Amino acid sequence: SANCDFTVENAGNHPVPYEVEALYDTKWFVDEKSGNDSGWGTESSPKATLKGALQYALPGDSVFVAPGVYSNGVQYAGGELATGDAEYDFDLAARAVVTNDVKLIGAGAERTFIVGESAPNAQEEDFGCGEGAVRCIVLHPGSSLSGFTLTGGRTKASNSDNKGDALCGGGILASRCRWASPSTLYSKLPRIDDCVISNCVAIRGAGAYNGVYNRCRFLGNRVLSGGNGAAARGTSRNYLYCRNTIFDFNEGYSTTYYATLENCTIGEFNSQNGAYDSLSVINDSPLVANTLILGNKGCAAASGAVFSNCVFNERTLEYLRKNTKVTISSDCLIAAADEYLVVDENYTPVIGANIAVDTGKAALISEGLGAFDLYGNP
């Protein structure tokens, strides 16, 4: 809601009282090239920054963003969004804050970029994190994001107890929806579709913290020393879901943490301290299904975790078997050598050189795959 002033000229000359009805449009438009934040936010008079439109958007509204690089404007969020450490959950800087039940829709990840910002006085070992850093985006309950590349997001590097949202989600910090009941939690978690999250840094969940991800790519993100979830992390189980998503070139302990993974690919170039082998890429995941794991990767899963219809090499199988809390279903396929796990430049298994070809089970995916992939291909 908003207060609006309405002035009637020569009101005394009008015996019949005026009735004023407010008309709202549920669509907002942003164009960094032709827009102006003093504009109406309509298609013919778009805003110039994400903040310019999002600060006025109401539940149920959609914000359409034209191709461009969005690296101006800072919004702030707080209120115990993700971790529950309320003492530290204030003044969370982001390029954009998407409030409850608002949709932010880009023109495609290859054409629409949200760019965070490094701290002005960051220490070299903090890779841009520190006081004054700006993450890419904050997502509140019921909100959604689609069709963007998010890059360059950073968080604070530390605080007195090393806790709180301020250290999480360099790319995306999504609400854990703490007021939602167990039966409605999943439906209220922010949803992210068809996005690329790259070159973001944080202590926990460098690329993203919480949310439901579909047809996304986490590439080249990093957690600082002592952190975890180089690509993505949840507050705990039930707060992070990734489907049809690719993870590669991410640096730091545990590429994913607390993630339910369905139909995903874990690339061979995820690393920790520069080492590509023998690192943990999946930690505390309740379910890993239809997922391809490349390279010699370790997996530390939570009690009761199930690996179902997954494909990996014999070395990864050795790591999994060392964890007595893990169930490896009989439909998992084990490659004797990496030459049987070849993928192309788009991470598509190569016919004749990858045992994962035509082995996926649609029944293991809890939501539909959709008609198209990240690149618009069927």
C-alpha positions as CSV (number, residue, x, y, z in Angstrom):
1,S,0.0,0.0,0.0
2,A,1.0,3.6,-0.5
3,N,-0.3,7.1,0.3
4,C,-1.1,9.3,-2.7
5,D,-2.0,13.0,-2.7
6,F,-4.8,14.2,-5.0
7,T,-5.5,17.9,-5.4
8,V,-8.7,19.2,-6.8
9,E,-8.4,22.6,-8.4
10,N,-11.1,25.1,-7.3
11,A,-12.7,22.4,-5.2
12,G,-15.4,24.8,-4.0
13,N,-16.9,25.1,-7.5
14,H,-17.7,21.4,-7.5
15,P,-20.9,20.5,-5.5
16,V,-20.5,16.8,-6.2
17,P,-17.7,15.1,-4.2
18,Y,-14.8,13.5,-6.2
19,E,-14.4,9.8,-6.0
20,V,-10.8,8.6,-6.7
21,E,-10.0,5.0,-7.6
22,A,-6.5,3.8,-7.6
23,L,-5.6,1.6,-10.6
24,Y,-2.6,-0.8,-10.2
25,D,-0.7,-2.6,-12.9
26,T,1.0,-5.8,-11.7
27,K,3.8,-5.5,-14.3
28,W,7.0,-3.5,-13.9
29,F,9.7,-2.9,-16.5
30,V,13.4,-2.2,-16.1
31,D,15.9,-1.2,-18.9
32,E,19.3,0.0,-17.9
33,K,19.9,1.5,-21.3
34,S,16.7,3.5,-22.0
35,G,15.1,3.6,-18.5
36,N,15.1,6.2,-15.8
37,D,14.3,5.6,-12.1
38,S,12.0,8.7,-12.2
39,G,9.9,6.9,-14.9
40,W,6.6,5.1,-14.2
41,G,8.1,1.6,-14.5
42,T,5.8,0.9,-17.5
43,E,7.0,-0.7,-20.8
44,S,7.1,2.7,-22.4
45,S,8.7,4.4,-19.4
46,P,10.8,1.8,-17.7
47,K,13.0,2.1,-14.6
48,A,16.7,2.1,-15.0
49,T,17.8,0.0,-11.9
50,L,16.4,-3.1,-10.3
51,K,16.0,-1.2,-7.1
52,G,13.9,1.4,-8.9
53,A,11.2,-1.1,-9.7
54,L,11.6,-3.6,-6.8
55,Q,11.1,-1.1,-4.1
56,Y,7.5,-0.5,-5.3
57,A,6.6,-4.0,-6.3
58,L,3.8,-5.7,-4.4
59,P,3.0,-9.4,-3.8
60,G,1.8,-10.9,-7.1
61,D,3.7,-8.4,-9.2
62,S,6.2,-9.3,-12.0
63,V,9.3,-7.2,-12.8
64,F,10.5,-7.7,-16.4
65,V,14.2,-6.8,-17.0
66,A,15.6,-6.0,-20.4
67,P,19.0,-7.2,-21.6
68,G,21.8,-5.4,-19.9
69,V,24.3,-5.3,-17.1
70,Y,22.7,-4.2,-13.8
71,S,25.5,-3.1,-11.5
72,N,24.1,0.0,-9.9
73,G,21.8,0.6,-6.9
74,V,22.0,-1.1,-3.5
75,Q,19.1,-2.3,-1.4
76,Y,19.2,-3.6,2.1
77,A,17.4,-6.5,3.8
78,G,17.3,-8.0,7.3
79,G,15.0,-9.9,9.5
80,E,16.5,-13.3,10.2
81,L,16.2,-14.4,6.6
82,A,18.3,-17.5,6.3
83,T,20.5,-18.6,9.2
84,G,18.4,-17.6,12.2
85,D,21.2,-15.7,13.8
86,A,19.1,-12.6,14.3
87,E,21.9,-10.6,16.0
88,Y,23.7,-10.4,12.7
89,D,20.8,-10.2,10.3
90,F,20.7,-6.5,9.5
91,D,21.9,-4.2,6.7
92,L,22.3,-7.1,4.2
93,A,23.5,-5.3,1.1
94,A,22.3,-6.6,-2.3
95,R,22.0,-5.3,-5.8
96,A,18.4,-6.4,-5.6
97,V,15.9,-7.4,-2.9
98,V,12.9,-9.3,-4.2
99,T,10.1,-9.2,-1.6
100,N,7.4,-11.7,-0.9
101,D,5.7,-13.3,-3.9
102,V,7.3,-11.0,-6.5
103,K,8.7,-12.4,-9.7
104,L,12.0,-11.0,-11.2
105,I,12.2,-12.1,-14.8
106,G,15.3,-11.5,-16.9
107,A,15.7,-11.6,-20.7
108,G,18.0,-14.7,-20.6
109,A,21.1,-15.6,-18.7
110,E,23.3,-14.9,-21.7
111,R,22.0,-11.3,-22.0
112,T,20.9,-10.2,-18.5
113,F,23.5,-9.7,-15.8
114,I,23.2,-8.8,-12.1
115,V,26.7,-7.8,-10.8
116,G,27.6,-7.6,-7.2
117,E,30.5,-5.6,-5.8
118,S,33.7,-6.3,-3.8
119,A,34.5,-4.5,-0.6
120,P,36.6,-1.4,-1.2
121,N,39.2,-2.4,1.3
122,A,39.1,-6.2,1.1
123,Q,42.2,-8.2,2.1
124,E,43.8,-10.3,-0.6
125,E,42.9,-13.5,1.2
126,D,39.3,-12.5,1.4
127,F,38.8,-12.4,-2.4
128,G,36.7,-9.2,-2.3
129,C,34.7,-10.0,0.8
130,G,34.5,-7.5,3.6
131,E,32.8,-4.3,4.9
132,G,30.9,-2.6,2.0
133,A,30.6,-5.7,-0.2
134,V,27.4,-6.2,-2.2
135,R,25.8,-9.6,-2.9
136,C,23.8,-10.0,-6.1
137,I,20.3,-10.7,-4.7
138,V,18.2,-11.4,-1.7
139,L,15.0,-13.4,-2.2
140,H,12.1,-13.4,0.3
141,P,9.4,-16.1,0.7
142,G,7.4,-17.0,-2.3
143,S,9.6,-14.9,-4.7
144,S,11.2,-16.1,-7.9
145,L,14.1,-15.3,-10.2
146,S,14.6,-16.5,-13.8
147,G,16.8,-15.7,-16.8
148,F,19.8,-14.0,-15.3
149,T,23.6,-14.4,-14.8
150,L,24.5,-13.4,-11.3
151,T,28.2,-12.7,-10.9
152,G,30.7,-10.8,-8.7
153,G,28.6,-11.0,-5.5
154,R,30.5,-10.7,-2.2
155,T,29.6,-10.8,1.5
156,K,31.2,-9.6,4.7
157,A,34.4,-11.6,5.4
158,S,33.8,-12.1,9.2
159,N,32.1,-10.9,12.3
160,S,32.8,-11.5,16.0
161,D,31.2,-15.0,16.1
162,N,31.5,-15.9,12.4
163,K,27.7,-16.3,12.2
164,G,24.7,-14.8,10.4
165,D,23.3,-14.0,7.0
166,A,25.9,-11.4,6.5
167,L,28.4,-14.1,5.7
168,C,26.2,-16.2,3.4
169,G,25.1,-16.2,-0.2
170,G,27.4,-14.1,-2.3
171,G,25.2,-14.7,-5.3
172,I,21.8,-15.5,-3.8
173,L,20.6,-15.3,-0.2
174,A,17.2,-16.9,-0.1
175,S,14.9,-16.9,2.9
176,R,14.4,-20.1,4.9
177,C,10.7,-19.2,5.3
178,R,10.8,-19.8,9.0
179,W,7.2,-19.0,9.5
180,A,6.0,-21.6,7.0
181,S,4.6,-24.9,8.3
182,P,6.3,-28.1,7.4
183,S,3.6,-28.8,4.9
184,T,3.9,-25.4,3.1
185,L,7.7,-24.8,3.5
186,Y,8.7,-26.2,0.1
187,S,6.0,-24.2,-1.8
188,K,7.2,-20.9,-0.1
189,L,10.9,-21.4,-0.7
190,P,12.2,-18.9,-3.4
191,R,12.5,-20.5,-6.8
192,I,15.4,-19.9,-9.2
193,D,15.1,-21.0,-12.9
194,D,17.5,-20.8,-15.9
195,C,20.2,-18.8,-14.1
196,V,24.0,-18.9,-14.1
197,I,25.7,-18.1,-10.8
198,S,29.4,-17.5,-11.2
199,N,32.4,-15.8,-9.5
200,C,30.6,-15.2,-6.2
201,V,32.4,-15.4,-2.8
202,A,31.1,-15.9,0.7
203,I,32.0,-17.9,3.9
204,R,29.0,-20.2,3.5
205,G,27.0,-20.9,0.3
206,A,29.2,-18.7,-2.0
207,G,26.9,-19.1,-5.1
208,A,23.6,-19.5,-3.2
209,Y,22.2,-20.1,0.2
210,N,18.8,-21.8,0.3
211,G,16.2,-22.0,-2.5
212,V,14.8,-24.3,-5.2
213,Y,17.0,-24.3,-8.4
214,N,16.1,-25.7,-11.8
215,R,18.2,-25.7,-15.0
216,C,20.9,-23.5,-13.3
217,R,24.7,-23.5,-13.5
218,F,27.0,-22.9,-10.6
219,L,30.5,-22.1,-12.0
220,G,33.6,-20.6,-10.5
221,N,32.3,-19.7,-7.0
222,R,34.4,-19.8,-3.9
223,V,34.1,-20.1,-0.1
224,L,36.7,-18.5,2.1
225,S,38.9,-20.6,4.3
226,G,36.9,-22.3,7.0
227,G,33.7,-22.0,5.0
228,N,31.6,-24.6,3.2
229,G,29.2,-24.9,0.3
230,A,31.4,-23.5,-2.4
231,A,28.5,-23.6,-4.9
232,A,25.4,-23.8,-2.7
233,R,24.4,-24.5,0.8
234,G,21.1,-24.7,2.8
235,T,20.5,-23.7,6.4
236,S,20.0,-27.4,7.0
237,R,18.1,-30.2,5.2
238,N,14.8,-29.2,3.4
239,Y,16.0,-25.7,2.5
240,L,18.0,-26.4,-0.7
241,Y,16.8,-28.3,-3.8
242,C,18.7,-28.5,-7.1
243,R,17.4,-30.1,-10.3
244,N,18.9,-30.3,-13.7
245,T,21.7,-28.2,-12.5
246,I,25.5,-28.2,-13.2
247,F,28.3,-27.5,-10.7
248,D,31.9,-27.0,-11.8
249,F,35.0,-24.9,-11.1
250,N,33.8,-24.1,-7.6
251,E,36.6,-23.8,-5.0
252,G,36.4,-24.7,-1.3
253,Y,35.1,-27.3,1.1
254,S,32.0,-29.2,0.0
255,T,30.7,-28.0,-3.4
256,T,27.2,-28.6,-2.1
257,Y,26.0,-28.7,1.5
258,Y,22.5,-29.9,2.7
259,A,21.3,-30.1,-1.0
260,T,18.8,-32.5,-2.4
261,L,20.2,-33.2,-5.9
262,E,18.1,-34.5,-8.7
263,N,19.3,-34.9,-12.3
264,C,22.5,-32.9,-11.6
265,T,26.1,-33.0,-12.9
266,I,29.0,-32.5,-10.5
267,G,32.0,-31.5,-12.7
268,E,35.6,-32.7,-12.4
269,F,37.0,-29.3,-11.8
270,N,35.5,-28.5,-8.5
271,S,38.4,-28.2,-6.1
272,Q,39.6,-27.5,-2.6
273,N,42.9,-25.7,-2.0
274,G,43.6,-26.2,-5.6
275,A,43.2,-30.0,-5.5
276,Y,40.7,-31.6,-7.8
277,D,40.7,-35.1,-6.4
278,S,39.7,-36.6,-3.1
279,L,37.6,-33.6,-2.0
280,S,34.1,-33.7,-0.7
281,V,31.6,-32.4,-3.3
282,I,28.4,-33.5,-1.6
283,N,27.9,-33.1,2.1
284,D,24.9,-33.9,4.3
285,S,22.5,-34.4,1.3
286,P,19.3,-36.4,2.1
287,L,18.9,-37.5,-1.5
288,V,21.1,-37.7,-4.6
289,A,19.2,-39.1,-7.6
290,N,20.0,-39.3,-11.4
291,T,23.2,-37.4,-10.8
292,L,26.5,-37.7,-12.6
293,I,29.7,-37.2,-10.6
294,L,32.9,-36.7,-12.6
295,G,36.4,-37.1,-11.3
296,N,37.7,-38.7,-8.1
297,K,35.3,-37.0,-5.6
298,G,34.4,-37.8,-2.0
299,C,30.9,-37.5,-0.7
300,A,30.0,-37.1,3.0
301,A,26.3,-37.7,3.3
302,A,23.9,-37.4,6.2
303,S,22.5,-40.4,8.1
304,G,19.9,-42.0,5.9
305,A,21.1,-40.4,2.7
306,V,20.4,-42.3,-0.5
307,F,22.3,-42.3,-3.8
308,S,19.8,-43.5,-6.4
309,N,20.5,-44.2,-10.1
310,C,23.7,-42.1,-10.0
311,V,26.8,-42.5,-12.1
312,F,30.4,-42.2,-10.9
313,N,33.7,-43.9,-11.0
314,E,35.2,-46.6,-8.8
315,R,37.2,-44.2,-6.7
316,T,34.1,-42.2,-5.8
317,L,32.4,-45.5,-4.9
318,E,35.3,-46.2,-2.5
319,Y,34.7,-42.9,-0.8
320,L,31.0,-43.6,-0.5
321,R,31.4,-47.0,1.0
322,K,33.6,-45.6,3.7
323,N,30.5,-43.7,4.9
324,T,28.3,-46.2,6.7
325,K,25.4,-43.7,6.8
326,V,25.0,-43.8,3.0
327,T,22.8,-46.1,1.0
328,I,23.9,-46.8,-2.5
329,S,21.1,-48.2,-4.5
330,S,21.7,-51.1,-6.9
331,D,20.7,-49.0,-9.9
332,C,23.8,-46.8,-9.6
333,L,26.3,-47.3,-12.5
334,I,30.0,-47.5,-11.8
335,A,32.6,-46.6,-14.4
336,A,35.8,-48.5,-14.4
337,A,37.7,-45.5,-15.7
338,D,37.0,-41.8,-16.5
339,E,37.1,-42.5,-20.3
340,Y,33.6,-43.9,-19.7
341,L,32.3,-40.7,-18.2
342,V,33.1,-38.2,-21.1
343,V,30.9,-35.1,-21.5
344,D,31.0,-32.4,-24.1
345,E,31.4,-28.6,-23.6
346,N,27.8,-28.3,-22.4
347,Y,28.2,-31.2,-19.9
348,T,26.1,-33.5,-22.1
349,P,27.2,-37.2,-21.8
350,V,28.8,-38.3,-25.0
351,I,27.2,-41.2,-26.8
352,G,29.5,-44.2,-26.8
353,A,31.9,-42.6,-24.3
354,N,29.6,-42.2,-21.2
355,I,27.7,-44.9,-19.4
356,A,25.2,-42.3,-18.2
357,V,23.6,-42.0,-21.7
358,D,19.9,-43.0,-21.6
359,T,20.0,-44.2,-18.0
360,G,18.0,-41.5,-16.3
361,K,14.8,-42.3,-14.5
362,A,12.1,-39.7,-14.7
363,A,10.3,-41.3,-11.8
364,L,13.0,-40.2,-9.5
365,I,12.5,-36.5,-10.2
366,S,9.9,-34.9,-8.0
367,E,9.0,-32.1,-10.5
368,G,8.7,-32.1,-14.2
369,L,11.8,-31.4,-16.3
370,G,10.2,-28.7,-18.4
371,A,10.2,-28.5,-22.2
372,F,13.6,-26.7,-22.6
373,D,17.0,-26.6,-21.0
374,L,19.1,-23.5,-20.0
375,Y,20.0,-22.9,-23.7
376,G,16.5,-23.1,-25.0
377,N,17.0,-26.6,-26.5
378,P,14.3,-29.3,-26.2
